[in-house]
Amino acid sequence: MKPEAAPPANLARVLSPIDIGPVRIKNRVVRTGHGTGIGKGTMNDALVGYHVERAKGGVGLTIIEALAVGSSAYPFLVSGAEGLVEGYRKLVEQSEPYDMKIFQQIGHLGNEIPELDGSPPWSSSDSVGAMVGVPARAMTHAQIDFLVDCYEKAARDCVSGGLHGVELHMAHGYLLQQFLSPVHNRRDDEYGGSFENRARLPIRLLERVRGAIPDTMALGVRLGSEALEGGMSPEDVSRLAGLFEERGLIDFLNLSIGTDYNPHKIIGAMHEAAGYELEYDERPSRAANVPSIVTGRFRTLEEAEQVIREGYADLVGMTRAHIADAAIVRKTLESGSDSVRPCIGCNHGCIGGLLTVGQIGCAVNVAVGLEGTLSEDLIEPAEHKRRVLVVGGGPAGLEAARVAALRGHEVILAEAAPRLGGSLAIAALAPRRGGIFDIVHWLEAEVLRLGVDLRLSTYIEADDIAGIAPDAVIVATGSLPRMDGGQHLAPGHAAGGMEHRSVVSSHELLTEGTNRDWGTRAVVFDDTGHYEAVAAAEFLLTQGVGVTFVAAHKSFAPKLEPALSDDAALERLAALGDFRLVTHGKLLSVSDEGATLGRRYGGTAESLPADTVVFVSHNQPNDSLLAELKGAGPEVVAVGDVLSPRYLQVAIREGHMAARAIA
């Protein structure tokens, strides 16, 4: 057998092997435990396929999403579920050729989730969890003993399935952190009070699980600071990890911050820099005498290498990065990190998908959870080479051009603007949103690599089609701001004065940026609940303009909540200065005096002085070309916002599927 080549010097640490207890991991790249919803409670073939795809891509260690113990209504894997152990065996067998090691996380959500039978959730003390808001009761001693037995049974299933290790989840506000936390644990028995008492149940569980697994398997914990006033601190985490180490109970320490009271800390979105959790995790990680894992928006092997080289940790979690691209290690070694499809940190497909439709997806990778049918390896060469014209260089058009070219078609991509990206080019102008354009950079590089005929500043009309003579036309001309004053939560109403000079769209605001004087006061009216109005408000506040943010909805930016971005955005806006939030709003009119505001529930109108009024409503399709091409000759397919203005994930998926479908 030909020996493996040594890793490049700039990636020597991250690609070097490491021993976690008795288990040799081939590199320092980790996919930490993350809910997928793919398995519907067990390790089914789809979930096996999801993980094996990442094994092929070069990951060293995968920690499977938490396995629920006890009777909690956990939405992911469930201990004792039918087919679970058989699924483990399939996963191990299919991953073995790629030497990816597999650990199973075991956990209980405590007061974050109700019991299956409708009885009160369990916790260390009487409390109300932020996730479901159902009062939990302090666990009895009998329930604690039952829980210990459940953990042992779950660990024995991991042994039967041939897995390589087990991780007990003691972070993110789960049940065991509810025992460890000085904020939540108010017991007055042997499981509460002192630090040692609060650690008693976790120690019992580690001892029982250690006794249930063979010496060939690794055992570790996921721990982290709560990042809450009075909660577990980095010092507490260090002390606890040291206690576990002294007793020989753990082989590794996996660090991650946050709880259900501040979930945006757990899964930091686009506004967070790589390594944002190190502020909390550095101290316990450096103090650990067992291999430590840190996480926090790491996207490239170069970033992971720096973390390890500078001594912050021994291994690095790159979970969302591997959702966006399953083959980070392989692609980086073959073609460099620029060849890797980037995670843009939007959180809409992954955690957003999980919290809305019960299963993760990805805004930039259509194959997530559907690897058995949509893997890049399954893109088949076209039986007949066609000339394909793609009109529009936004994400839908770029993905359509990329996939059509991968299939061997002759592809022409025409974009009316002098640059690619469509609406993403505007979105990227907002503060802390530049990362959204990373996917455009990647798609542009891919279409050029694949030989797509890219024509910028090229406006296509129906009369131009005959001269190009395409066999198929994919129309991806996007959408435009709607500025007629209509408001979808007040369907019989339209604001007056929309022609006033002070009224602008978020597109106009961000495009003109600092080239225009926006005055001292602004009203931002948000009819969508998504990011456009947030971006407008954040930009204005950074320019010293006071902002009244008028949400048509009952709450601030509700469509950002599943992506765990709403609280973080609101914190930033409030911290920037003169910011006021109004909910249930209805824009009545705009005049020289400013904006007149009503409430959807009635009440007295309010006049708001404003030099600038930013009106953010749902866009309208830019579909004039599509209408002209109906019945005009070649096959015509519309994708993305030109069909209906929606989300990035839908645009990329429709572009991808349209290109696959070309006969």
DODRENDREN-10176 format. One record per residue (C-alpha): residue in one letter; x, y, z. Coordinates in Angstrom, 3 decimals. Layout:
DODRENDREN-10176
> res,u,v,w
> a,X,Y,Z;
...
***
This chain:
DODRENDREN-10176
> res,u,v,w
> m,0.000,0.000,0.000;
> k,1.288,3.430,-0.939;
> p,1.990,5.478,2.219;
> e,-0.089,8.619,2.720;
> a,1.676,11.839,1.815;
> a,2.664,14.088,4.689;
> p,0.252,17.009,5.175;
> p,1.393,20.416,3.951;
> a,3.411,22.354,6.507;
> n,0.726,25.003,6.947;
> l,-1.744,22.282,8.014;
> a,0.649,20.004,9.875;
> r,-1.094,20.213,13.259;
> v,-4.731,19.964,12.207;
> l,-4.021,16.996,9.955;
> s,-1.883,15.120,12.459;
> p,-3.333,12.150,14.379;
> i,-4.193,12.241,18.055;
> d,-5.150,9.657,20.647;
> i,-8.359,10.216,22.604;
> g,-7.942,7.644,25.319;
> p,-7.642,4.313,23.506;
> v,-8.923,5.671,20.180;
> r,-6.601,6.994,17.461;
> i,-8.170,9.865,15.495;
> k,-6.554,10.401,12.088;
> n,-6.763,14.209,12.227;
> r,-7.962,16.994,14.522;
> v,-11.132,17.815,12.532;
> v,-14.338,17.153,14.476;
> r,-18.023,17.283,13.694;
> t,-19.579,17.908,17.088;
> g,-22.993,16.600,18.084;
> h,-25.787,18.444,16.293;
> g,-29.465,17.663,15.888;
> t,-30.455,16.747,12.353;
> g,-33.986,15.337,12.498;
> i,-32.964,13.126,9.572;
> g,-33.248,9.862,11.470;
> k,-36.717,10.521,12.893;
> g,-35.630,9.055,16.199;
> t,-33.290,6.338,14.990;
> m,-30.198,5.733,12.848;
> n,-31.975,5.196,9.531;
> d,-30.369,4.907,6.099;
> a,-30.715,8.629,5.391;
> l,-28.857,9.556,8.578;
> v,-26.207,6.934,7.858;
> g,-25.791,8.470,4.394;
> y,-25.466,11.964,5.843;
> h,-22.587,10.905,8.085;
> v,-20.856,8.616,5.558;
> e,-20.753,11.477,3.049;
> r,-18.654,13.418,5.578;
> a,-16.488,10.368,6.262;
> k,-15.649,10.303,2.553;
> g,-14.710,13.963,2.819;
> g,-11.973,13.322,5.377;
> v,-13.392,14.136,8.819;
> g,-11.428,12.547,11.662;
> l,-14.119,12.366,14.348;
> t,-17.909,12.563,14.241;
> i,-19.980,12.889,17.401;
> i,-23.540,11.833,16.642;
> e,-26.457,14.009,17.750;
> a,-27.668,13.502,21.307;
> l,-29.310,10.209,22.137;
> a,-32.269,10.858,24.430;
> v,-32.498,8.833,27.620;
> g,-35.416,8.449,30.001;
> s,-38.856,9.400,28.757;
> s,-38.217,12.907,27.464;
> a,-39.867,13.874,24.191;
> y,-36.508,14.430,22.549;
> p,-36.762,15.341,18.852;
> f,-33.641,13.546,17.629;
> l,-32.285,10.049,18.417;
> v,-34.072,8.019,21.075;
> s,-32.451,5.368,23.242;
> g,-33.898,1.939,22.514;
> a,-35.477,3.021,19.222;
> e,-36.129,0.291,16.689;
> g,-33.225,-0.100,14.291;
> l,-30.842,2.083,16.297;
> v,-28.132,-0.505,16.974;
> e,-28.417,-1.940,13.458;
> g,-28.040,1.595,12.114;
> y,-24.928,2.114,14.212;
> r,-23.413,-1.023,12.708;
> k,-24.183,0.160,9.170;
> l,-22.630,3.543,9.894;
> v,-19.460,2.024,11.352;
> e,-19.115,-0.446,8.485;
> q,-19.627,2.161,5.765;
> s,-17.339,4.716,7.458;
> e,-14.510,2.301,8.202;
> p,-12.840,2.588,4.753;
> y,-12.396,6.315,5.436;
> d,-11.157,5.873,9.042;
> m,-13.688,8.274,10.551;
> k,-14.185,7.512,14.232;
> i,-17.704,7.769,15.653;
> f,-18.762,8.756,19.171;
> q,-22.343,8.956,20.435;
> q,-23.494,11.887,22.543;
> i,-25.985,10.969,25.283;
> g,-28.205,13.573,26.911;
> h,-31.462,14.634,28.524;
> l,-32.927,18.084,27.981;
> g,-34.444,18.409,31.443;
> n,-36.683,21.455,31.695;
> e,-36.140,22.266,28.028;
> i,-38.572,19.548,26.890;
> p,-41.805,17.974,28.213;
> e,-42.177,14.316,29.101;
> l,-43.828,12.040,26.538;
> d,-46.724,11.256,28.860;
> g,-47.466,14.922,29.518;
> s,-46.083,14.888,33.039;
> p,-43.899,17.807,34.175;
> p,-40.386,18.060,32.758;
> w,-37.526,16.980,34.993;
> s,-34.898,19.303,36.404;
> s,-32.585,19.669,39.358;
> s,-35.075,22.041,40.993;
> d,-38.500,23.477,40.292;
> s,-37.954,25.761,37.302;
> v,-39.324,26.906,33.968;
> g,-37.231,26.260,30.873;
> a,-36.957,28.963,28.243;
> m,-37.590,26.589,25.345;
> v,-41.091,25.288,26.157;
> g,-42.083,27.378,29.183;
> v,-43.590,24.418,31.054;
> p,-42.872,24.363,34.809;
> a,-40.481,21.529,35.655;
> r,-40.295,19.673,38.952;
> a,-37.236,18.715,40.942;
> m,-36.302,15.103,40.269;
> t,-36.933,12.572,43.004;
> h,-34.247,10.138,44.111;
> a,-36.123,7.356,42.345;
> q,-36.090,9.356,39.099;
> i,-32.372,10.008,39.497;
> d,-31.696,6.293,39.968;
> f,-33.847,5.521,36.922;
> l,-31.901,8.084,34.884;
> v,-28.572,6.479,35.818;
> d,-29.881,3.121,34.613;
> c,-31.025,4.729,31.353;
> y,-27.580,6.184,30.677;
> e,-26.018,2.769,31.218;
> k,-28.473,1.145,28.798;
> a,-27.767,3.806,26.164;
> a,-24.025,3.254,26.559;
> r,-24.455,-0.499,26.139;
> d,-26.302,0.127,22.856;
> c,-23.285,2.131,21.694;
> v,-21.080,-0.850,22.520;
> s,-23.404,-3.215,20.639;
> g,-23.358,-0.897,17.646;
> g,-19.572,-0.923,17.435;
> l,-19.112,2.783,18.083;
> h,-15.742,4.127,19.194;
> g,-16.758,6.366,22.069;
> v,-19.408,8.059,24.186;
> e,-19.903,11.697,25.187;
> l,-22.167,12.815,28.028;
> h,-23.815,16.171,27.318;
> m,-23.439,18.484,30.318;
> a,-23.671,21.825,28.504;
> h,-26.219,23.984,26.618;
> g,-28.656,23.997,29.526;
> y,-29.305,20.245,29.336;
> l,-30.409,18.365,32.455;
> l,-26.904,17.675,33.742;
> q,-25.979,21.352,33.472;
> q,-29.172,22.120,35.378;
> f,-27.637,20.071,38.206;
> l,-24.203,21.650,37.812;
> s,-25.419,25.244,37.542;
> p,-25.468,27.419,40.674;
> v,-28.315,29.361,39.049;
> h,-30.621,26.401,38.478;
> n,-29.704,23.913,41.199;
> r,-31.392,24.970,44.437;
> r,-31.631,21.509,46.004;
> d,-30.883,21.026,49.694;
> d,-30.006,17.316,49.532;
> e,-26.819,15.510,48.491;
> y,-27.344,16.631,44.861;
> g,-27.381,20.358,45.591;
> g,-25.657,23.132,47.459;
> s,-21.877,22.714,47.313;
> f,-19.859,22.352,44.136;
> e,-19.154,18.712,44.970;
> n,-22.824,17.971,45.563;
> r,-23.874,19.594,42.301;
> a,-21.328,17.367,40.531;
> r,-22.558,14.195,42.252;
> l,-25.031,13.088,39.548;
> p,-22.638,13.729,36.617;
> i,-19.980,11.711,38.457;
> r,-22.429,8.855,39.091;
> l,-23.292,8.797,35.404;
> l,-19.679,8.851,34.258;
> e,-18.811,6.031,36.642;
> r,-21.752,3.926,35.456;
> v,-21.054,4.555,31.763;
> r,-17.332,3.920,32.232;
> g,-18.241,0.553,33.717;
> a,-20.574,-0.248,30.816;
> i,-18.101,0.286,27.970;
> p,-14.911,-1.628,27.179;
> d,-11.403,-0.250,27.571;
> t,-11.244,0.151,23.787;
> m,-13.869,2.939,23.809;
> a,-13.357,6.598,24.721;
> l,-15.493,8.507,27.211;
> g,-15.768,12.257,27.487;
> v,-18.053,15.157,28.290;
> r,-19.415,18.255,26.658;
> l,-19.094,21.117,29.118;
> g,-19.355,24.858,28.881;
> s,-19.922,28.182,30.535;
> e,-23.538,29.272,30.659;
> a,-22.658,32.873,29.758;
> l,-25.399,33.895,32.191;
> e,-25.241,36.113,35.253;
> g,-24.463,33.834,38.194;
> g,-24.188,30.772,35.972;
> m,-21.342,28.357,35.338;
> s,-18.159,30.304,34.598;
> p,-14.955,29.275,32.811;
> e,-13.447,28.760,36.269;
> d,-16.288,26.400,37.208;
> v,-15.796,24.447,33.987;
> s,-12.051,24.132,34.614;
> r,-12.631,22.951,38.163;
> l,-15.235,20.408,37.101;
> a,-13.101,19.027,34.274;
> g,-10.222,18.691,36.716;
> l,-12.451,16.753,39.103;
> f,-13.420,14.339,36.332;
> e,-9.790,13.957,35.269;
> e,-8.583,13.217,38.816;
> r,-11.036,10.340,39.029;
> g,-10.011,8.948,35.638;
> l,-13.507,9.407,34.270;
> i,-12.884,11.246,30.993;
> d,-10.652,10.854,27.964;
> f,-11.608,14.154,26.328;
> l,-13.227,17.513,27.042;
> n,-15.555,19.082,24.456;
> l,-16.276,22.759,25.187;
> s,-19.213,24.894,24.064;
> i,-21.017,27.843,25.649;
> g,-24.618,28.961,26.075;
> t,-27.980,27.576,27.164;
> d,-31.614,27.678,26.043;
> y,-31.780,31.101,27.730;
> n,-29.212,32.495,25.255;
> p,-29.159,30.020,22.335;
> h,-27.549,32.532,19.999;
> k,-24.381,31.999,22.033;
> i,-24.401,28.281,21.207;
> i,-24.683,28.638,17.444;
> g,-23.284,32.051,16.572;
> a,-24.521,33.385,13.263;
> m,-22.826,35.400,10.543;
> h,-22.093,38.341,12.814;
> e,-19.732,36.252,14.957;
> a,-16.052,35.835,14.096;
> a,-14.286,32.491,13.951;
> g,-13.396,31.432,17.474;
> y,-15.912,33.665,19.210;
> e,-16.367,31.066,21.981;
> l,-12.679,31.067,22.940;
> e,-13.325,33.987,25.291;
> y,-15.048,31.450,27.553;
> d,-13.385,28.206,26.488;
> e,-9.691,29.125,26.430;
> r,-9.106,28.770,30.167;
> p,-10.637,25.281,30.646;
> s,-9.191,24.102,27.340;
> r,-5.624,25.104,28.188;
> a,-5.966,23.666,31.702;
> a,-7.186,20.278,30.522;
> n,-4.907,17.260,30.827;
> v,-6.965,15.312,28.297;
> p,-7.488,16.295,24.633;
> s,-9.797,19.288,24.343;
> i,-12.184,20.285,21.564;
> v,-13.338,23.842,20.910;
> t,-15.846,25.178,18.445;
> g,-17.274,28.491,17.266;
> r,-17.793,29.207,13.541;
> f,-14.533,27.667,12.319;
> r,-14.834,27.196,8.562;
> t,-11.408,26.378,7.172;
> l,-8.559,24.057,8.014;
> e,-6.305,27.098,8.196;
> e,-8.430,28.534,11.014;
> a,-8.370,25.192,12.824;
> e,-4.610,24.937,12.364;
> q,-4.104,28.329,14.005;
> v,-6.199,27.317,17.022;
> i,-4.155,24.165,17.563;
> r,-0.792,25.748,16.786;
> e,-1.414,28.548,19.301;
> g,-2.363,26.071,22.014;
> y,-6.033,26.916,22.405;
> a,-7.147,23.299,21.911;
> d,-6.145,19.898,20.576;
> l,-9.061,19.422,18.179;
> v,-11.472,21.818,16.466;
> g,-15.183,21.459,15.807;
> m,-16.223,22.416,12.264;
> t,-19.814,21.245,12.273;
> r,-21.740,23.795,10.202;
> a,-18.807,24.034,7.822;
> h,-19.254,20.328,7.073;
> i,-22.974,20.782,6.564;
> a,-22.165,23.277,3.814;
> d,-19.447,21.071,2.300;
> a,-18.932,17.445,3.251;
> a,-15.428,17.262,1.781;
> i,-13.488,20.076,3.443;
> v,-10.382,18.019,4.196;
> r,-10.231,16.284,0.823;
> k,-10.917,19.429,-1.214;
> t,-8.452,21.528,0.760;
> l,-5.682,18.996,0.142;
> e,-6.554,18.590,-3.531;
> s,-7.372,22.149,-4.566;
> g,-6.983,24.532,-1.620;
> s,-9.504,26.016,0.766;
> d,-11.000,28.263,-1.922;
> s,-12.490,25.154,-3.525;
> v,-14.595,24.448,-0.424;
> r,-18.217,25.576,-0.535;
> p,-18.367,28.062,2.351;
> c,-20.755,28.072,5.270;
> i,-22.073,31.632,5.393;
> g,-23.345,31.377,8.974;
> c,-26.916,32.300,8.102;
> n,-28.299,29.435,10.250;
> h,-31.508,29.355,8.196;
> g,-31.094,25.950,6.609;
> c,-29.465,24.065,9.478;
> i,-30.818,25.113,12.860;
> g,-33.621,27.060,11.158;
> g,-34.731,23.973,9.259;
> l,-34.605,21.873,12.389;
> l,-36.765,24.304,14.357;
> t,-39.325,24.920,11.592;
> v,-39.728,21.711,9.571;
> g,-38.016,19.293,11.948;
> q,-34.984,18.506,9.781;
> i,-31.795,20.312,8.896;
> g,-30.976,21.471,5.421;
> c,-28.481,24.040,4.205;
> a,-28.913,27.351,2.437;
> v,-25.963,26.634,0.141;
> n,-25.908,22.811,-0.101;
> v,-29.063,21.190,-1.473;
> a,-27.864,17.647,-0.712;
> v,-27.993,17.854,3.089;
> g,-30.159,15.011,4.369;
> l,-30.690,13.838,0.797;
> e,-27.212,12.480,0.112;
> g,-28.669,9.278,-1.319;
> t,-30.217,11.169,-4.233;
> l,-28.618,14.620,-4.446;
> s,-24.941,14.059,-3.613;
> e,-22.583,15.839,-6.005;
> d,-21.237,12.388,-6.903;
> l,-24.661,11.576,-8.341;
> i,-24.774,14.469,-10.821;
> e,-24.892,12.554,-14.085;
> p,-23.376,13.725,-17.383;
> a,-26.023,14.833,-19.848;
> e,-26.980,12.287,-22.470;
> h,-27.104,15.076,-25.053;
> k,-25.073,18.267,-24.811;
> r,-27.343,21.316,-24.925;
> r,-26.796,25.031,-25.207;
> v,-28.211,26.499,-22.017;
> l,-28.822,30.203,-21.455;
> v,-29.112,31.303,-17.841;
> v,-30.478,34.823,-17.440;
> g,-29.566,36.318,-14.088;
> g,-26.394,36.021,-12.030;
> g,-27.817,35.795,-8.548;
> p,-27.528,32.637,-6.451;
> a,-30.253,30.749,-8.344;
> g,-28.737,31.518,-11.737;
> l,-25.186,30.811,-10.608;
> e,-26.130,27.421,-9.146;
> a,-28.075,26.546,-12.290;
> a,-25.082,27.454,-14.458;
> r,-22.696,25.487,-12.238;
> v,-24.724,22.286,-12.274;
> a,-25.539,22.531,-15.983;
> a,-21.822,22.908,-16.717;
> l,-20.991,19.967,-14.430;
> r,-23.321,17.886,-16.570;
> g,-21.407,18.866,-19.700;
> h,-23.770,21.384,-21.232;
> e,-22.595,24.519,-23.039;
> v,-23.663,27.271,-20.656;
> i,-24.030,31.012,-21.168;
> l,-24.751,33.118,-18.083;
> a,-25.975,36.648,-18.798;
> e,-26.216,39.197,-15.987;
> a,-27.547,42.717,-16.549;
> a,-25.439,44.233,-13.775;
> p,-21.660,44.707,-13.946;
> r,-21.232,42.234,-11.073;
> l,-22.715,38.935,-9.952;
> g,-24.715,38.184,-6.836;
> g,-28.127,39.714,-7.395;
> s,-29.757,40.736,-4.128;
> l,-26.897,39.162,-2.147;
> a,-24.597,41.885,-3.469;
> i,-26.820,44.404,-1.708;
> a,-27.323,42.330,1.436;
> a,-23.548,42.063,1.821;
> l,-23.280,45.853,2.153;
> a,-24.969,45.770,5.559;
> p,-22.895,45.809,8.758;
> r,-21.705,42.323,9.782;
> r,-23.262,40.766,6.666;
> g,-20.340,40.714,4.260;
> g,-19.966,36.981,4.771;
> i,-23.176,36.290,2.894;
> f,-21.321,37.121,-0.320;
> d,-18.834,34.281,0.234;
> i,-21.187,31.894,-1.539;
> v,-21.242,34.198,-4.573;
> h,-17.440,34.256,-4.696;
> w,-17.414,30.446,-4.598;
> l,-20.102,30.051,-7.246;
> e,-18.370,32.559,-9.527;
> a,-15.073,30.691,-9.224;
> e,-16.833,27.404,-9.952;
> v,-18.651,28.576,-13.089;
> l,-15.433,30.071,-14.440;
> r,-13.529,26.866,-13.660;
> l,-16.174,24.873,-15.498;
> g,-15.978,27.026,-18.610;
> v,-19.272,28.895,-18.383;
> d,-19.484,31.803,-20.842;
> l,-20.019,34.620,-18.345;
> r,-21.458,37.835,-19.801;
> l,-21.774,40.728,-17.357;
> s,-23.542,44.013,-18.139;
> t,-25.664,42.055,-20.591;
> y,-29.381,42.779,-20.520;
> i,-31.386,40.050,-22.201;
> e,-34.707,40.760,-23.898;
> a,-36.961,38.311,-25.696;
> d,-35.654,39.463,-29.080;
> d,-32.100,38.501,-28.059;
> i,-32.934,34.833,-27.584;
> a,-33.018,33.919,-31.267;
> g,-29.478,35.184,-31.806;
> i,-28.156,33.054,-28.948;
> a,-30.152,30.010,-30.095;
> p,-30.312,28.150,-26.781;
> d,-31.932,24.758,-26.382;
> a,-33.055,25.740,-22.880;
> v,-33.448,29.014,-21.003;
> i,-33.309,29.271,-17.226;
> v,-34.750,32.592,-16.090;
> a,-33.336,33.742,-12.748;
> t,-33.956,37.476,-12.921;
> g,-34.808,37.827,-9.246;
> s,-37.087,40.394,-7.663;
> l,-37.364,44.110,-6.965;
> p,-38.459,46.120,-3.920;
> r,-42.175,46.752,-3.657;
> m,-42.750,50.387,-2.766;
> d,-46.508,50.900,-3.150;
> g,-47.153,51.097,0.579;
> g,-48.969,47.780,0.752;
> q,-48.526,45.818,3.990;
> h,-49.231,42.092,4.101;
> l,-50.457,42.117,7.702;
> a,-52.887,44.931,6.824;
> p,-54.096,43.699,3.423;
> g,-56.771,46.340,2.908;
> h,-54.416,49.228,3.616;
> a,-51.646,51.062,1.757;
> a,-49.581,53.865,3.248;
> g,-49.971,57.284,1.714;
> g,-47.128,59.551,0.630;
> m,-44.880,56.763,-0.639;
> e,-43.654,59.073,-3.396;
> h,-42.118,61.410,-0.794;
> r,-38.389,62.013,-1.196;
> s,-37.660,60.652,2.297;
> v,-38.990,57.163,1.451;
> v,-36.407,54.603,0.351;
> s,-36.129,50.846,0.123;
> s,-33.499,48.947,2.071;
> h,-31.835,48.274,-1.292;
> e,-31.544,51.990,-2.047;
> l,-30.330,52.755,1.467;
> l,-27.524,50.186,1.415;
> t,-26.541,50.877,-2.186;
> e,-26.146,54.616,-1.622;
> g,-24.662,54.043,1.823;
> t,-22.406,56.799,3.069;
> n,-22.724,58.743,-0.204;
> r,-25.970,60.287,1.030;
> d,-27.001,62.286,4.081;
> w,-29.764,60.365,5.868;
> g,-30.438,63.072,8.445;
> t,-30.663,62.588,12.200;
> r,-33.899,60.589,12.643;
> a,-35.223,57.604,10.711;
> v,-38.177,55.265,10.758;
> v,-37.582,51.718,9.539;
> f,-40.835,49.932,8.778;
> d,-40.539,46.128,8.681;
> d,-43.329,44.202,6.968;
> t,-41.301,41.013,6.378;
> g,-39.821,40.073,9.754;
> h,-36.599,38.989,8.082;
> y,-33.148,40.597,7.877;
> e,-33.663,43.465,5.406;
> a,-35.077,45.915,7.930;
> v,-32.580,44.848,10.590;
> a,-29.756,45.563,8.142;
> a,-31.191,48.983,7.345;
> a,-31.542,49.892,11.016;
> e,-28.051,48.697,11.876;
> f,-26.538,50.710,9.032;
> l,-28.359,53.895,10.032;
> l,-27.385,53.514,13.680;
> t,-23.722,53.124,12.717;
> q,-24.057,56.455,10.882;
> g,-25.337,58.197,14.005;
> v,-28.963,58.282,12.871;
> g,-31.583,57.624,15.549;
> v,-33.915,54.797,14.543;
> t,-37.487,53.932,15.395;
> f,-37.935,50.342,14.248;
> v,-41.580,49.644,13.476;
> a,-42.356,45.934,13.262;
> a,-45.645,44.978,11.672;
> h,-45.399,41.679,13.539;
> k,-46.033,40.935,17.205;
> s,-42.302,40.709,17.860;
> f,-38.965,41.854,16.493;
> a,-37.799,40.057,13.307;
> p,-39.714,36.812,13.963;
> k,-38.321,35.066,10.888;
> l,-34.847,35.350,12.402;
> e,-35.871,33.476,15.549;
> p,-35.457,29.932,14.128;
> a,-31.978,30.918,12.951;
> l,-31.133,32.100,16.488;
> s,-30.334,35.546,15.094;
> d,-33.111,37.735,16.466;
> d,-31.812,38.219,20.009;
> a,-28.272,38.857,18.811;
> a,-29.502,41.446,16.306;
> l,-31.661,43.194,18.885;
> e,-28.745,43.321,21.327;
> r,-26.565,44.964,18.674;
> l,-29.180,47.538,17.682;
> a,-29.897,48.498,21.277;
> a,-26.182,48.844,22.001;
> l,-25.612,51.203,19.068;
> g,-27.464,54.117,20.619;
> d,-30.741,55.876,19.866;
> f,-32.955,52.877,19.100;
> r,-36.658,52.379,19.788;
> l,-38.744,49.302,18.986;
> v,-42.470,49.400,18.178;
> t,-44.467,46.223,17.462;
> h,-47.898,45.609,15.851;
> g,-47.162,48.660,13.713;
> k,-48.956,49.942,10.630;
> l,-47.481,52.692,8.473;
> l,-50.288,55.145,7.722;
> s,-48.532,57.858,5.738;
> v,-45.329,59.783,5.046;
> s,-45.059,63.564,4.734;
> d,-42.623,66.423,5.223;
> e,-43.126,66.052,8.980;
> g,-42.119,62.391,8.983;
> a,-44.128,59.188,9.332;
> t,-47.556,58.644,10.826;
> l,-47.861,55.337,12.593;
> g,-50.878,53.299,13.659;
> r,-51.270,49.988,15.422;
> r,-52.819,46.890,13.907;
> y,-54.923,46.489,17.053;
> g,-56.260,50.070,16.834;
> g,-55.521,53.011,19.095;
> t,-54.345,56.557,18.459;
> a,-52.095,57.436,15.540;
> e,-48.574,58.605,16.374;
> s,-46.454,61.092,14.417;
> l,-42.770,60.250,14.221;
> p,-40.310,62.916,13.033;
> a,-38.117,61.389,10.348;
> d,-35.644,62.568,7.739;
> t,-35.588,59.063,6.257;
> v,-38.302,56.412,6.071;
> v,-37.116,52.951,5.064;
> f,-39.993,50.826,3.800;
> v,-39.306,47.094,3.796;
> s,-41.989,44.904,2.314;
> h,-41.999,41.646,0.378;
> n,-40.379,42.063,-3.012;
> q,-42.168,41.621,-6.310;
> p,-40.903,39.263,-9.056;
> n,-38.833,40.820,-11.819;
> d,-40.685,38.690,-14.349;
> s,-41.119,40.781,-17.484;
> l,-38.727,38.598,-19.513;
> l,-40.436,35.459,-18.271;
> a,-43.798,36.762,-19.479;
> e,-42.336,37.622,-22.889;
> l,-40.817,34.166,-23.329;
> k,-44.011,32.186,-22.772;
> g,-44.467,29.972,-25.830;
> a,-41.527,31.653,-27.560;
> g,-39.665,28.491,-28.594;
> p,-36.979,26.941,-26.403;
> e,-37.681,25.233,-23.105;
> v,-38.034,27.935,-20.427;
> v,-37.729,27.323,-16.691;
> a,-38.006,29.972,-13.978;
> v,-36.099,29.645,-10.698;
> g,-35.692,31.679,-7.541;
> d,-37.310,35.012,-6.762;
> v,-38.647,35.517,-10.287;
> l,-41.187,32.818,-9.399;
> s,-41.868,34.218,-5.934;
> p,-39.512,36.166,-3.663;
> r,-38.432,33.722,-0.966;
> y,-35.160,32.635,0.661;
> l,-31.620,31.900,-0.461;
> q,-32.010,28.189,0.260;
> v,-34.999,27.922,-2.083;
> a,-33.274,29.919,-4.820;
> i,-30.199,27.702,-4.833;
> r,-32.263,24.528,-4.683;
> e,-34.464,25.561,-7.606;
> g,-31.457,26.527,-9.709;
> h,-29.780,23.221,-8.890;
> m,-32.808,21.077,-9.681;
> a,-33.584,22.925,-12.914;
> a,-30.080,22.208,-14.202;
> r,-30.326,18.546,-13.235;
> a,-33.616,18.275,-15.129;
> i,-32.345,19.526,-18.500;
> a,-32.839,16.619,-20.908;
***
